[in-house]
Amino acid sequence: MKLIFWLASENLPLHKLKSFINFSWFIKVLHIKASNDNNSIYDNHTISLKMLDALAQTIKDKIWQDLEACSAFRIMLDESTDIATELHVILYVKYYLYGVIKI
């Protein structure tokens, strides 16, 4: 899960997870098991997507909790169309929570 989080936070493609795990094994990082009682690892792309979705949902839930508790917020939308004419919308939220401005 930490590897998937790191890949996502660095904007690296998820399909690189398996080679990243293989490299980790090569340099003797041995704590990449699915559980403590077997030798399986999460290197399947489908499992990786499910883990990434779970992380995204956790982050979304935390942001919504913060927005419900904040005293002020500001929203900015950005829309663009890529070369394949697919529309993309990004929502930025800046909010004030417990004396701290978060983006």
C-alpha positions as CSV (number, residue, x, y, z in Angstrom):
1,M,0.0,0.0,0.0
2,K,2.8,2.4,0.8
3,L,4.5,1.7,-2.5
4,I,1.2,2.5,-4.4
5,F,0.8,5.7,-2.3
6,W,4.3,6.7,-3.2
7,L,3.9,6.0,-6.9
8,A,0.7,8.1,-6.9
9,S,2.2,11.0,-4.9
10,E,5.1,11.1,-7.3
11,N,2.7,11.0,-10.3
12,L,4.3,7.8,-11.6
13,P,2.3,5.3,-13.6
14,L,0.8,2.4,-11.7
15,H,2.0,-0.1,-14.3
16,K,5.5,0.5,-13.0
17,L,4.6,-1.1,-9.6
18,K,5.7,-4.6,-10.5
19,S,9.1,-3.5,-11.8
20,F,9.4,-1.2,-8.7
21,I,8.7,-4.2,-6.4
22,N,11.2,-6.4,-8.4
23,F,13.8,-3.6,-7.9
24,S,13.0,-3.5,-4.2
25,W,13.6,-7.2,-3.9
26,F,16.9,-6.8,-5.9
27,I,18.2,-4.2,-3.4
28,K,17.1,-6.4,-0.5
29,V,14.1,-4.5,0.7
30,L,12.3,-7.4,2.2
31,H,9.2,-5.9,3.8
32,I,7.0,-5.9,0.7
33,K,4.9,-8.9,1.6
34,A,1.1,-8.9,1.4
35,S,1.0,-10.3,5.0
36,N,3.4,-11.6,7.6
37,D,2.5,-15.2,7.2
38,N,3.1,-15.8,3.5
39,N,5.5,-14.7,0.7
40,S,2.9,-13.3,-1.6
41,I,3.2,-9.7,-2.7
42,Y,0.7,-7.2,-4.3
43,D,2.1,-6.8,-7.7
44,N,-1.1,-7.4,-9.7
45,H,-2.3,-4.4,-11.7
46,T,-6.0,-4.9,-10.8
47,I,-5.1,-5.2,-7.0
48,S,-3.0,-2.1,-7.4
49,L,-5.9,-0.2,-8.9
50,K,-8.2,-1.3,-6.0
51,M,-5.6,-0.2,-3.4
52,L,-5.2,3.2,-5.2
53,D,-9.0,3.6,-5.2
54,A,-9.1,2.8,-1.5
55,L,-6.4,5.4,-0.8
56,A,-8.2,8.0,-2.9
57,Q,-11.5,7.4,-1.1
58,T,-9.7,7.8,2.3
59,I,-8.2,11.1,1.2
60,K,-11.6,12.3,-0.2
61,D,-13.3,11.4,3.1
62,K,-10.7,13.3,5.0
63,I,-11.1,16.4,2.8
64,W,-14.9,16.3,3.1
65,Q,-14.6,16.1,6.9
66,D,-12.2,19.1,6.9
67,L,-14.5,21.1,4.6
68,E,-17.5,20.4,6.9
69,A,-15.5,21.7,9.9
70,C,-13.8,24.6,8.3
71,S,-14.8,28.2,8.8
72,A,-14.1,29.4,5.3
73,F,-13.3,28.0,1.9
74,R,-12.6,29.0,-1.7
75,I,-13.2,27.0,-4.9
76,M,-11.5,27.3,-8.2
77,L,-12.3,25.1,-11.3
78,D,-10.0,24.6,-14.2
79,E,-11.2,23.0,-17.5
80,S,-9.0,21.8,-20.3
81,T,-9.3,19.5,-23.4
82,D,-6.5,17.2,-24.3
83,I,-5.3,16.3,-27.7
84,A,-7.8,13.5,-27.9
85,T,-10.6,16.0,-27.3
86,E,-11.3,14.5,-23.9
87,L,-12.5,17.1,-21.4
88,H,-10.7,17.4,-18.0
89,V,-11.9,19.3,-15.0
90,I,-9.8,20.0,-11.9
91,L,-11.3,21.3,-8.7
92,Y,-9.1,23.2,-6.3
93,V,-10.3,23.9,-2.8
94,K,-8.5,26.2,-0.4
95,Y,-9.9,26.2,3.2
96,Y,-9.2,27.6,6.6
97,L,-9.3,25.0,9.4
98,Y,-8.2,25.5,13.0
99,G,-6.0,28.4,12.1
100,V,-4.3,26.8,9.2
101,I,-4.9,27.4,5.4
102,K,-4.9,24.1,3.5
103,I,-5.0,23.6,-0.3
